[in-house]
Amino acid sequence: MSFHNDKGITLLPLILMVVVFGALIGVGTGVIKQRVQKKQHLMAAETMTSAMQSIISWSIENGALPIWGDNTPDADIDEFCEIVKKTDDPWHQGFVYIYAGELTPGTGGGICGKTGTGISAAGTSNIAFVIVSPGQDRTVTSTPGASGVYAGTMTLSLADITSVVTLEQLRNTMGCFSSTRGRLSLLNTDLPDACAGQVYEATLFAEGGVPAGTSPFYTWTHTISATWITGITPLDTHLTFQGTPVSIGTETFDVTVTDADGNMFVRRFALDVISCGTGPDPVSQWDFDEGGGPVVRDGAGSNDGTLNGDVSWSSDTPDGTGTSLSFDGNGDSVSVPDHDSIRLTDELTLSAWVKESVSHRYAKIISRRLGRYFYFLGVDNGRPYGGIGDGTVYEVTGKSLLMSRDLWNHLTFAYNDTQDTMYMHFAGTERPSTVPQNLPPTPGIDVSIGADSQGASNFFIGTIDSIAVYDAALSSTAIRQLYESHTHPDRVAAYDFNGDADDASGSGHDGSISGAVWVPDRSGNPNGALTFDGNDYVLVGDHADLRFDQRLTITAWIKESTHRSYAKLLSRRSGSYFYFLGVDNGRPYGGIGNGSNFTVTRKSIDMPLDQWHFIAFVYDSPGNSMHIYYDGILDETAVSTSLPVMAGVDLSIGADAQGSGNFFEGLIDGVAIYDQALTVEEIRESY
């Protein structure tokens, strides 16, 4: 029997066809659903892998894991969101980021100095961090189920998608080849520009890994082919090259440094040879030399600023002339009304001299911001950085070297849209970053000095001087000229030990040698250094120039042959009155004493024997601080006591208490004494 409609079509086959097609659609829908789910799982895995790689890359640069903040889409708030651009899974749920607190910034030793963590899961111990995606059910069933620091045993659910990175994996990726010296790397990320027709010299510095027992401590190879580079010399931990370029252009080459265990680090450099002129003029420049009143004048344009809050005038400046502005961090700022000249787009440079008295997160020196639109120069926990945002997407530079607190530092941030780059320039180093977005000319936004978001947040605490804004990305040479336009400290006394113990500063504070013997210096020059066998010293007669009470810096190149307790490199002591730079069982330190109280810095990194190292001790009474530097890097800081003027006390090199004890055993060269507290930049210049 069959059924017909009024048109005469047979209905039974049609019904069967509908049933069959319905079944096929059901099967097809299930297959499609499975494929979609599989694709979503693959997308989740890829996104998590990208997040994991971003975290590891950030850790390599910073020596620590990024922290989780309040998960707002503001690069100034949350380090995790700052570096992991895509923090949601394909189901639009946020990733859970769980990490070991021992590996976060400020815990000391860095990741390379750690051997374990407090996180374990599924039989795996010493976990560094875990990323969890809730998966298709949009619910985290692993424990803990929230982002943040964790210690204990995790429960990882099969319903979630997880990515686990152990401390060992992280250390191997970072290249932690030495528990005491950290990973092998090159400190330089870029090279200063060379000027056509002018003598050029640059130095590349290596650190970490396993240095050799004798100089040079690393093996250097390179692909430099430029014929104008005539002198290439490996010296201990660095490689120096020099020459005079004839024409402009770019020289690209690779440099490889290898340690004693065969670990290698390679970096490609692009050395630009440019025609050096005076450089572009700033569109705005505030030198703060008014000395009083509520207005700061723009010396380059018409963008005058108005003081807000309790901003005060100060006579403390980088070169000792004019005035500066002091900010207390409690609502202080300078506001500069919006103007077409500061709506910067394709290129920009921001430079400033700053003296930070209290370090905290995300402090801004100069900023033009409205929401996600911004350009700024700032300091994050003592580390200079900068950034731009186009209103939707934003980028910030990697944090730079640690700044000297209570001392003047020159900072520069530059952005170049054509080259898709921005970089932070500080202490002779550049931290470049890739920045794909541009900067639109957004009107209606004031510039803030000493604060962010038009004077509403992220206040700076300290003193600021000589801010300049350029509508061009300055070259490293032009930035160097800005820094060198201010005066630099002269040595009060200096001992190069080139065949004698005469004062190389010209001040006449010559020394007399007792027992120390001449040996080649770190460059191999004969009679260029002195070796001390444990009872030798150099004595310098008392003089008013050496009676410091406010500021002091001592620097020296040393090569210790035997670890001793409380060995002194340079000391001026009478009983409990003293200042010194020394080495205690292989760890550099410094200190001062005023007769009733004394303060010494914490011991620095453990120095390997029979290797040349540059160490420095900085004392700053007005800043109430002391610093120890190791191979040009700020290593330890301490709060100091006062230092009284000491008359009738000779200065000793290689011993303590006018040559009577705490003798040093090893080589000493290049000793210098300053009556100023040198900054990080100046220390690195000396290094």
C-alpha positions as CSV (number, residue, x, y, z in Angstrom):
1,M,0.0,0.0,0.0
2,S,1.2,3.5,-0.8
3,F,0.1,7.0,0.1
4,H,-0.4,9.8,-2.3
5,N,-0.9,13.5,-1.7
6,D,-3.2,15.6,-3.9
7,K,-0.3,16.0,-6.3
8,G,0.1,12.3,-6.8
9,I,3.6,12.0,-5.1
10,T,4.3,8.8,-3.3
11,L,4.6,9.7,0.5
12,L,6.2,6.5,1.9
13,P,9.5,6.9,0.1
14,L,9.5,10.5,1.1
15,I,9.0,9.7,4.7
16,L,11.8,7.1,4.6
17,M,14.1,9.7,3.0
18,V,13.4,12.2,5.8
19,V,14.2,9.5,8.4
20,V,17.4,8.6,6.6
21,F,18.5,12.3,6.2
22,G,17.6,13.0,9.8
23,A,19.8,10.1,11.0
24,L,22.6,11.3,8.7
25,I,22.3,14.8,10.1
26,G,22.4,13.5,13.6
27,V,25.5,11.5,12.9
28,G,27.1,14.5,11.0
29,T,26.3,16.8,13.9
30,G,28.0,14.5,16.3
31,V,31.0,14.2,14.1
32,I,31.2,18.0,13.6
33,K,30.8,18.5,17.3
34,Q,33.7,16.1,18.0
35,R,35.8,17.9,15.4
36,V,35.0,21.3,16.9
37,Q,35.9,20.0,20.4
38,K,39.1,18.5,19.1
39,K,40.0,21.8,17.4
40,Q,39.2,23.7,20.6
41,H,41.4,21.4,22.6
42,L,44.2,21.9,20.1
43,M,43.7,25.7,20.2
44,A,43.8,25.6,24.0
45,A,47.0,23.6,24.0
46,E,48.6,26.0,21.5
47,T,47.6,29.0,23.5
48,M,48.9,27.5,26.7
49,T,52.2,26.6,25.0
50,S,52.5,30.2,23.8
51,A,51.7,31.5,27.3
52,M,54.3,29.0,28.8
53,Q,57.0,30.3,26.3
54,S,56.2,33.9,27.1
55,I,56.6,33.2,30.8
56,I,59.9,31.4,30.3
57,S,61.2,34.2,28.0
58,W,60.3,36.8,30.6
59,S,62.0,34.7,33.3
60,I,65.2,34.5,31.3
61,E,65.3,38.3,31.1
62,N,64.3,39.0,34.7
63,G,65.7,35.9,36.6
64,A,62.4,35.3,38.2
65,L,58.8,34.2,37.4
66,P,56.2,36.9,36.7
67,I,53.6,37.6,39.4
68,W,49.9,37.5,39.2
69,G,48.2,40.8,40.0
70,D,44.5,41.6,39.8
71,N,44.2,40.3,36.2
72,T,43.2,43.6,34.7
73,P,44.1,44.3,31.1
74,D,46.6,47.0,32.1
75,A,50.3,46.3,31.5
76,D,51.1,48.4,34.5
77,I,49.2,46.2,37.0
78,D,49.7,42.5,36.3
79,E,53.0,41.0,35.1
80,F,51.2,37.8,33.9
81,C,48.8,39.8,31.7
82,E,51.6,42.1,30.6
83,I,53.6,39.3,29.0
84,V,50.9,36.7,28.2
85,K,48.8,38.6,25.7
86,K,46.1,36.0,25.3
87,T,45.0,34.9,28.8
88,D,41.7,33.2,27.8
89,D,41.1,29.7,26.4
90,P,38.9,28.9,23.4
91,W,35.9,28.7,25.7
92,H,36.5,32.3,26.8
93,Q,37.6,31.3,30.3
94,G,40.7,32.8,31.9
95,F,43.8,30.7,32.4
96,V,44.7,29.8,36.0
97,Y,48.4,30.6,36.7
98,I,49.8,28.9,39.7
99,Y,53.5,29.4,40.6
100,A,56.1,29.0,43.3
101,G,56.7,32.0,45.5
102,E,60.4,31.1,45.9
103,L,60.9,32.0,42.2
104,T,59.3,35.5,42.2
105,P,61.2,38.8,42.1
106,G,62.9,39.9,45.3
107,T,63.3,36.5,46.8
108,G,67.1,36.6,46.3
109,G,69.4,34.3,44.3
110,G,67.2,34.2,41.2
111,I,65.9,31.1,39.5
112,C,69.4,29.9,38.8
113,G,70.2,30.0,42.5
114,K,67.3,27.8,43.5
115,T,67.4,24.0,43.8
116,G,63.8,23.3,44.8
117,T,60.2,24.6,45.2
118,G,57.3,23.8,47.4
119,I,54.9,22.6,44.6
120,S,54.3,19.0,43.6
121,A,51.7,17.2,41.6
122,A,51.1,13.7,40.3
123,G,54.4,12.4,41.6
124,T,56.4,15.3,40.2
125,S,58.1,17.6,42.7
126,N,59.8,21.0,42.5
127,I,57.3,22.4,40.0
128,A,58.0,26.0,38.9
129,F,54.6,26.9,37.5
130,V,51.4,25.4,36.2
131,I,48.9,26.8,33.7
132,V,45.3,25.4,33.8
133,S,42.5,25.7,31.3
134,P,39.0,24.9,32.7
135,G,38.2,23.1,29.4
136,Q,34.9,22.4,27.8
137,D,32.9,22.4,31.0
138,R,34.2,25.9,31.8
139,T,34.9,24.8,35.4
140,V,38.3,24.3,37.1
141,T,38.3,21.0,39.0
142,S,42.0,21.0,39.7
143,T,43.1,22.3,43.1
144,P,44.0,25.0,43.8
145,G,41.5,26.5,41.4
146,A,42.7,30.1,41.5
147,S,45.7,31.9,40.2
148,G,48.5,33.0,42.6
149,V,51.4,31.7,44.7
150,Y,51.0,28.2,46.0
151,A,53.0,25.7,48.1
152,G,51.8,22.1,48.6
153,T,50.6,19.1,46.6
154,M,48.3,20.0,43.6
155,T,45.5,17.8,42.3
156,L,45.4,18.0,38.5
157,S,42.0,16.9,37.1
158,L,41.7,15.1,33.8
159,A,38.8,17.3,33.0
160,D,41.1,20.3,32.8
161,I,43.8,21.0,30.3
162,T,47.1,21.6,32.2
163,S,50.7,22.6,31.3
164,V,53.3,21.9,34.0
165,V,56.9,23.3,34.0
166,T,59.3,22.0,36.6
167,L,62.2,24.0,38.1
168,E,64.7,21.7,36.3
169,Q,63.0,22.4,33.0
170,L,63.0,26.1,33.6
171,R,66.6,26.2,34.7
172,N,67.7,24.1,31.7
173,T,65.9,26.4,29.3
174,M,67.4,29.5,31.0
175,G,70.9,28.0,30.8
176,C,71.7,27.9,34.5
177,F,75.1,26.3,34.1
178,S,76.4,27.5,37.5
179,S,74.7,27.8,40.8
180,T,76.9,30.6,42.0
181,R,77.3,32.7,38.8
182,G,74.0,32.0,37.0
183,R,73.4,31.4,33.3
184,L,76.0,32.2,30.6
185,S,75.0,35.3,28.7
186,L,76.1,38.6,27.1
187,L,75.1,41.7,29.0
188,N,75.0,43.8,25.9
189,T,71.8,43.7,23.9
190,D,72.9,46.4,21.4
191,L,75.9,48.5,20.5
192,P,76.3,52.3,20.4
193,D,76.3,53.9,17.0
194,A,79.7,54.6,15.4
195,C,80.4,58.0,13.8
196,A,81.9,58.0,10.4
197,G,85.4,59.5,10.5
198,Q,85.7,59.2,14.3
199,V,87.5,56.6,16.5
200,Y,85.1,54.0,17.8
201,E,85.5,51.6,20.6
202,A,83.0,49.2,22.1
203,T,83.1,46.4,24.7
204,L,81.0,43.3,25.1
205,F,80.6,41.8,28.6
206,A,80.0,38.2,29.4
207,E,78.7,36.8,32.7
208,G,77.7,33.6,34.3
209,G,78.4,30.0,33.3
210,V,81.6,28.3,34.2
211,P,84.6,30.6,33.6
212,A,88.1,29.2,33.0
213,G,90.6,29.2,35.8
214,T,92.9,31.7,34.0
215,S,92.5,34.7,31.9
216,P,90.8,35.1,29.5
217,F,88.0,33.3,31.3
218,Y,85.8,32.8,28.3
219,T,86.5,31.9,24.6
220,W,85.2,34.5,22.1
221,T,84.5,34.0,18.4
222,H,82.9,36.4,16.0
223,T,82.0,36.9,12.3
224,I,83.2,40.6,12.2
225,S,84.3,41.3,8.6
226,A,84.4,45.1,8.5
227,T,87.9,46.1,7.5
228,W,87.8,49.3,9.6
229,I,87.5,47.3,12.8
230,T,91.2,46.7,13.3
231,G,91.6,45.9,17.0
232,I,89.7,43.0,18.5
233,T,90.9,42.0,22.0
234,P,89.5,39.4,24.5
235,L,90.1,40.6,28.0
236,D,89.0,38.4,30.9
237,T,85.2,38.7,30.9
238,H,84.9,41.0,28.0
239,L,85.7,41.5,24.3
240,T,86.8,44.9,23.1
241,F,87.0,46.1,19.5
242,Q,87.9,49.4,17.9
243,G,88.6,51.2,14.7
244,T,87.7,54.3,12.6
245,P,84.8,53.8,10.1
246,V,85.0,55.7,6.8
247,S,81.5,55.7,5.5
248,I,78.0,55.3,6.8
249,G,76.2,51.9,6.8
250,T,75.4,48.9,9.0
251,E,77.7,46.1,10.0
252,T,76.0,42.9,11.1
253,F,77.9,40.2,12.9
254,D,77.5,37.3,15.4
255,V,79.5,37.1,18.6
256,T,79.7,33.7,20.5
257,V,81.0,33.4,24.0
258,T,81.9,29.9,25.3
259,D,82.7,29.0,28.9
260,A,85.0,26.3,30.3
261,D,82.3,23.6,30.2
262,G,81.6,24.2,26.5
263,N,78.3,26.1,27.1
264,M,77.8,28.7,24.4
265,F,75.8,31.9,24.1
266,V,75.3,33.6,20.7
267,R,74.0,37.1,19.9
268,R,73.7,39.0,16.6
269,F,74.6,42.7,16.6
270,A,73.9,45.4,14.1
271,L,76.4,48.2,14.4
272,D,75.2,51.4,12.7
273,V,77.8,53.8,11.3
274,I,76.1,57.2,11.0
275,S,77.0,60.8,10.1
276,C,77.1,62.4,13.5
277,G,75.7,65.9,13.8
278,T,74.0,67.8,16.6
279,G,70.8,65.7,16.4
280,P,67.2,66.9,16.4
281,D,66.0,69.6,18.8
282,P,63.4,68.7,21.4
283,V,59.8,69.7,20.9
284,S,59.6,70.4,24.7
285,Q,62.2,70.7,27.4
286,W,61.8,71.5,31.1
287,D,65.0,72.2,32.9
288,F,63.2,73.3,36.1
289,D,65.7,76.2,36.6
290,E,63.0,78.7,37.7
291,G,63.8,78.1,41.3
292,G,60.4,78.9,42.5
293,G,56.8,79.7,41.6
294,P,53.9,77.5,40.3
295,V,55.0,77.4,36.7
296,V,57.8,75.5,34.8
297,R,58.8,77.0,31.5
298,D,59.2,75.0,28.3
299,G,62.6,75.9,27.0
300,A,62.1,74.4,23.6
301,G,58.4,75.2,22.9
302,S,55.3,76.7,24.4
303,N,54.2,73.8,26.6
304,D,54.6,75.4,30.1
305,G,53.6,73.3,33.0
306,T,51.8,73.9,36.3
307,L,52.8,72.5,39.7
308,N,50.2,70.4,41.6
309,G,50.2,69.2,45.2
310,D,53.3,69.7,47.3
311,V,55.9,69.7,44.5
312,S,58.9,71.6,45.9
313,W,62.0,73.3,44.4
314,S,65.4,71.8,45.1
315,S,69.0,72.9,44.6
316,D,70.1,69.3,44.1
317,T,70.9,68.8,40.4
318,P,73.0,66.3,38.4
319,D,75.7,68.9,37.6
320,G,75.4,71.1,40.7
321,T,73.9,74.1,38.8
322,G,70.3,75.4,38.6
323,T,67.4,73.8,40.4
324,S,65.2,70.7,40.1
325,L,61.8,69.5,41.4
326,S,61.1,67.2,44.3
327,F,58.0,64.9,44.5
328,D,56.8,63.3,47.7
329,G,54.5,60.7,46.0
330,N,51.4,62.0,47.6
331,G,49.5,63.6,44.8
332,D,52.4,65.7,43.4
333,S,52.7,66.3,39.7
334,V,53.3,68.8,37.0
335,S,50.5,69.1,34.4
336,V,51.2,70.2,30.8
337,P,48.1,71.0,28.8
338,D,47.5,69.1,25.6
339,H,49.0,70.5,22.4
340,D,49.5,69.3,18.9
341,S,53.3,69.3,19.3
342,I,53.2,66.6,22.0
343,R,50.7,64.3,20.2
344,L,53.6,62.2,19.1
345,T,53.0,59.4,16.5
346,D,55.7,57.8,14.3
347,E,58.7,58.4,16.5
348,L,59.4,59.8,20.0
349,T,62.2,60.0,22.6
350,L,61.7,60.8,26.3
351,S,64.7,61.6,28.5
352,A,65.1,62.7,32.1
353,W,67.5,62.9,35.0
354,V,66.0,61.3,38.1
355,K,66.9,60.6,41.7
356,E,64.5,58.2,43.2
357,S,64.3,58.2,47.0
358,V,61.7,55.5,47.5
359,S,61.1,52.6,45.0
360,H,57.7,51.3,44.3
361,R,55.6,49.8,41.4
362,Y,54.9,51.6,38.2
363,A,56.1,55.1,39.1
364,K,55.9,57.5,36.2
365,I,58.4,60.2,35.4
366,I,56.6,61.6,32.3
367,S,53.4,60.2,30.9
368,R,50.6,61.0,28.5
369,R,47.8,58.5,29.2
370,L,44.1,58.0,28.8
371,G,43.1,54.4,29.5
372,R,45.0,52.2,27.1
373,Y,46.3,55.1,25.1
374,F,49.7,56.2,26.4
375,Y,53.4,56.9,26.1
376,F,55.5,57.1,29.2
377,L,58.9,56.8,30.9
378,G,58.8,55.3,34.3
379,V,60.5,53.3,37.1
380,D,59.1,49.9,38.3
381,N,60.6,48.9,41.7
382,G,63.9,50.8,40.8
383,R,64.1,49.5,37.3
384,P,63.6,52.0,34.4
385,Y,61.1,51.1,31.7
386,G,58.8,52.8,29.1
387,G,55.8,51.9,26.9
388,I,53.2,52.9,24.4
389,G,49.5,52.0,23.8
390,D,47.3,52.8,20.9
391,G,44.0,52.6,22.8
392,T,43.6,48.9,22.3
393,V,47.0,47.2,22.2
394,Y,49.9,48.2,24.4
395,E,53.6,47.3,24.8
396,V,56.1,48.0,27.5
397,T,59.9,47.5,27.4
398,G,61.6,44.9,29.5
399,K,62.8,46.3,32.9
400,S,66.3,47.7,32.7
401,L,69.2,47.4,35.2
402,L,68.5,48.3,38.8
403,M,68.9,52.1,39.3
404,S,71.0,53.7,42.0
405,R,68.6,55.0,44.7
406,D,69.3,58.5,46.0
407,L,71.7,59.1,43.2
408,W,71.2,60.9,39.8
409,N,70.5,58.6,36.9
410,H,69.9,59.4,33.2
411,L,67.0,57.5,31.6
412,T,65.9,57.5,28.0
413,F,63.0,55.8,26.2
414,A,62.7,55.8,22.4
415,Y,60.0,54.5,20.0
416,N,60.3,54.1,16.2
417,D,57.2,53.0,14.4
418,T,59.0,52.5,11.0
419,Q,61.3,50.0,12.6
420,D,58.6,48.5,14.9
421,T,60.9,48.9,17.8
422,M,61.2,50.7,21.2
423,Y,64.1,50.6,23.6
424,M,65.1,51.7,27.1
425,H,68.5,53.2,27.4
426,F,70.2,53.3,30.8
427,A,73.7,52.7,32.2
428,G,75.3,52.2,28.8
429,T,72.9,49.4,27.8
430,E,69.8,49.3,25.6
431,R,66.8,47.0,26.1
432,P,65.1,46.7,22.7
433,S,61.5,45.5,22.3
434,T,59.4,44.7,19.2
435,V,56.2,46.9,19.0
436,P,53.9,46.1,16.1
437,Q,51.3,48.7,16.7
438,N,51.5,52.5,16.0
439,L,50.7,55.5,18.2
440,P,47.7,57.5,17.0
441,P,47.6,61.4,17.5
442,T,44.9,61.3,20.2
443,P,43.9,64.8,21.2
444,G,42.6,66.1,24.6
445,I,45.2,64.4,26.8
446,D,47.5,66.4,29.1
447,V,51.1,65.4,29.8
448,S,51.9,64.6,33.5
449,I,55.4,64.8,35.1
450,G,55.9,62.8,38.2
451,A,52.6,60.9,37.8
452,D,50.4,58.9,35.5
453,S,46.9,59.3,33.9
454,Q,46.9,63.1,33.9
455,G,48.1,63.3,37.5
456,A,45.8,60.7,39.0
457,S,48.0,57.7,39.9
458,N,51.4,56.0,40.0
459,F,53.3,58.9,41.6
460,F,57.1,59.2,41.6
461,I,59.0,59.8,44.9
462,G,62.2,61.6,44.5
463,T,63.8,64.4,42.4
464,I,63.5,65.1,38.6
465,D,65.5,67.4,36.4
466,S,66.0,68.2,32.7
467,I,63.1,66.4,31.0
468,A,63.1,66.5,27.2
469,V,60.6,65.2,24.6
470,Y,61.6,64.6,21.0
471,D,59.5,63.8,17.9
472,A,62.3,61.5,16.7
473,A,63.8,58.3,17.9
474,L,67.3,59.4,18.9
475,S,70.3,57.3,18.1
476,S,72.4,55.8,20.9
477,T,75.1,58.3,20.1
478,A,72.8,61.2,20.5
479,I,71.5,59.7,23.8
480,R,75.1,59.4,24.9
481,Q,75.7,63.0,24.1
482,L,72.7,64.0,26.3
483,Y,74.2,62.1,29.2
484,E,77.7,63.5,28.7
485,S,76.4,67.1,28.5
486,H,76.4,67.0,32.4
487,T,79.7,67.1,34.3
488,H,81.2,63.8,35.6
489,P,83.1,63.2,38.8
490,D,86.9,63.4,38.9
491,R,89.0,61.1,40.9
492,V,90.4,62.4,44.1
493,A,93.2,59.7,44.0
494,A,94.0,56.9,41.6
495,Y,96.6,54.2,41.4
496,D,97.0,52.5,38.0
497,F,100.2,50.8,39.3
498,N,102.0,51.2,35.9
499,G,105.5,50.7,37.3
500,D,104.9,52.9,40.4
501,A,102.4,53.8,43.1
502,D,102.1,57.4,42.0
503,D,98.7,59.1,42.1
504,A,97.4,59.0,38.5
505,S,94.7,61.6,39.3
506,G,97.3,64.4,39.5
507,S,96.4,65.3,43.0
508,G,99.8,64.3,44.4
509,H,98.7,61.6,46.8
510,D,101.5,59.2,45.9
511,G,101.9,55.9,47.7
512,S,104.8,53.9,49.1
513,I,105.1,50.2,48.5
514,S,105.9,47.8,51.3
515,G,106.5,44.2,50.1
516,A,104.2,44.1,47.2
517,V,105.7,42.8,43.9
518,W,105.2,44.0,40.3
519,V,103.4,41.5,37.9
520,P,101.6,41.9,34.6
521,D,98.1,43.5,34.7
522,R,94.8,42.0,33.4
523,S,95.8,43.1,29.9
524,G,99.2,41.4,30.0
525,N,101.1,44.7,30.4
526,P,104.4,44.1,32.4
527,N,104.7,45.8,35.7
528,G,101.0,46.9,35.5
529,A,99.7,45.5,38.7
530,L,100.8,44.6,42.2
531,T,100.6,41.2,43.9
532,F,100.2,41.0,47.7
533,D,101.2,37.8,49.5
534,G,99.4,38.3,52.8
535,N,101.6,40.8,54.6
536,D,102.2,43.5,51.9
537,Y,100.6,46.9,51.6
538,V,100.8,50.3,49.9
539,L,100.6,53.3,52.3
540,V,99.3,56.8,51.3
541,G,99.9,59.7,53.7
542,D,97.0,61.5,55.3
543,H,95.5,64.5,53.4
544,A,92.4,66.6,53.7
545,D,91.3,65.3,50.2
546,L,90.9,61.8,51.7
547,R,88.8,62.9,54.8
548,F,85.3,62.1,53.5
549,D,82.2,62.7,55.5
550,Q,79.3,63.1,53.0
551,R,80.0,60.9,49.9
552,L,82.6,58.4,48.8
553,T,83.3,55.9,46.0
554,I,86.1,53.3,46.0
555,T,86.7,51.2,42.9
556,A,89.3,48.5,42.2
557,W,90.3,45.6,39.9
558,I,91.3,42.6,41.9
559,K,92.3,39.0,41.4
560,E,92.2,37.1,44.7
561,S,94.5,34.1,45.1
562,T,93.5,33.0,48.6
563,H,90.3,33.6,50.5
564,R,90.8,35.4,53.8
565,S,88.5,36.8,56.4
566,Y,88.0,40.5,56.4
567,A,90.8,41.2,53.9
568,K,91.0,44.9,53.0
569,L,91.6,46.2,49.5
570,L,91.6,49.9,50.5
571,S,91.1,51.1,54.1
572,R,91.4,54.3,56.1
573,R,91.0,53.3,59.7
574,S,91.8,54.5,63.2
575,G,90.2,52.2,65.8
576,S,86.5,52.2,65.3
577,Y,86.7,55.1,62.8
578,F,87.0,53.9,59.3
579,Y,85.9,53.5,55.7
580,F,86.9,50.5,53.6
581,L,86.4,48.3,50.6
582,G,87.3,44.6,51.2
583,V,86.7,40.9,50.6
584,D,85.5,38.6,53.3
585,N,86.1,34.9,52.4
586,G,85.7,35.7,48.7
587,R,82.7,38.0,49.1
588,P,83.2,41.8,48.4
589,Y,81.9,44.2,51.0
590,G,82.4,47.7,52.3
591,G,81.7,49.7,55.4
592,I,82.1,52.8,57.5
593,G,82.4,53.5,61.3
594,N,82.0,56.7,63.2
595,G,83.6,55.7,66.5
596,S,80.4,54.5,68.3
597,N,78.5,52.8,65.4
598,F,79.5,51.1,62.3
599,T,77.7,49.6,59.2
600,V,78.9,47.2,56.6
601,T,77.1,46.0,53.5
602,R,75.9,42.5,53.2
603,K,78.5,40.2,51.6
604,S,78.2,40.2,47.8
605,I,78.4,37.2,45.4
606,D,81.1,34.6,46.0
607,M,84.0,35.4,43.7
608,P,86.0,32.6,42.1
609,L,89.7,32.6,42.9
610,D,92.3,33.7,40.3
611,Q,90.0,35.7,38.2
612,W,89.9,39.5,37.6
613,H,86.9,41.3,38.9
614,F,85.9,44.9,39.2
615,I,84.3,45.9,42.5
616,A,83.1,49.2,43.9
617,F,81.8,50.6,47.2
618,V,79.6,53.7,47.2
619,Y,78.7,55.7,50.4
620,D,76.1,58.4,50.3
621,S,75.4,60.2,53.6
622,P,72.5,62.4,52.3
623,G,70.9,59.4,50.8
624,N,71.5,57.3,53.9
625,S,72.8,54.4,51.8
626,M,75.8,52.2,50.8
627,H,76.2,50.1,47.7
628,I,78.4,47.3,46.5
629,Y,78.9,46.7,42.8
630,Y,80.3,43.5,41.3
631,D,81.6,43.7,37.7
632,G,79.5,46.8,37.0
633,I,76.3,45.4,38.4
634,L,74.6,46.8,41.6
635,D,74.7,43.8,43.9
636,E,74.0,44.8,47.5
637,T,72.5,47.9,49.3
638,A,72.6,48.8,52.9
639,V,71.4,51.7,55.2
640,S,74.4,53.6,56.4
641,T,75.5,55.4,59.5
642,S,77.4,58.7,59.5
643,L,81.1,59.1,58.6
644,P,83.1,61.7,60.6
645,V,86.1,63.5,59.3
646,M,89.3,61.6,60.4
647,A,92.6,63.6,60.6
648,G,96.0,62.1,60.9
649,V,95.0,58.7,59.4
650,D,97.0,57.2,56.5
651,L,95.3,55.2,53.7
652,S,96.2,51.6,53.2
653,I,95.9,49.5,50.0
654,G,96.0,45.7,50.5
655,A,95.7,46.0,54.3
656,D,93.7,47.5,57.2
657,A,94.6,50.0,60.0
658,Q,97.5,51.8,58.3
659,G,99.1,48.5,57.1
660,S,98.8,46.6,60.3
661,G,96.3,43.8,59.7
662,N,93.6,42.1,57.6
663,F,95.9,41.7,54.6
664,F,94.7,40.9,51.1
665,E,96.3,38.0,49.1
666,G,96.2,38.4,45.4
667,L,96.6,41.0,42.6
668,I,95.3,44.6,42.8
669,D,95.1,47.1,39.9
670,G,93.3,50.3,38.9
671,V,92.3,51.6,42.4
672,A,90.3,54.9,42.3
673,I,88.8,57.1,45.0
674,Y,86.0,59.7,44.4
675,D,84.5,62.3,46.7
676,Q,81.1,61.7,45.1
677,A,78.6,58.8,45.1
678,L,78.9,57.4,41.6
679,T,75.7,56.3,39.9
680,V,75.2,52.9,38.1
681,E,76.0,54.6,34.8
682,E,79.2,56.0,36.1
683,I,80.2,52.7,37.7
684,R,79.6,50.9,34.4
685,E,81.7,53.6,32.6
686,S,84.6,52.9,35.0
687,Y,84.1,49.2,34.4
